[in-house]
Amino acid sequence: MRFYHNTTKFIEDFQKAGDDEKKDMLGKISSSINFNNQQNNDVNVWLYSQYREFCEKCGIEFVADGKA
């Protein structure tokens, strides 16, 4: 979880990772990727804008304003 709070490192590591590694990374932070629980909003917004479809395929739903 610590890597998720370091925005630059998370983004660099995520971009370098293969699909299986990305799924593993998302699994570790899935409860934090929620706009109502903004553990690291910079990472959340980046994932939403760059990898939304991939995240959704991994079971991550982005929630805003209490709506899925």
PyMOL commands that set and color helices and strands:
alter all, ss='L'
color gray80, all
select helices_A, chain A and resi 2-5+7-16+19-32+41-57
alter helices_A, ss='H'
color red, helices_A
deselect
rebuild
show_as cartoon
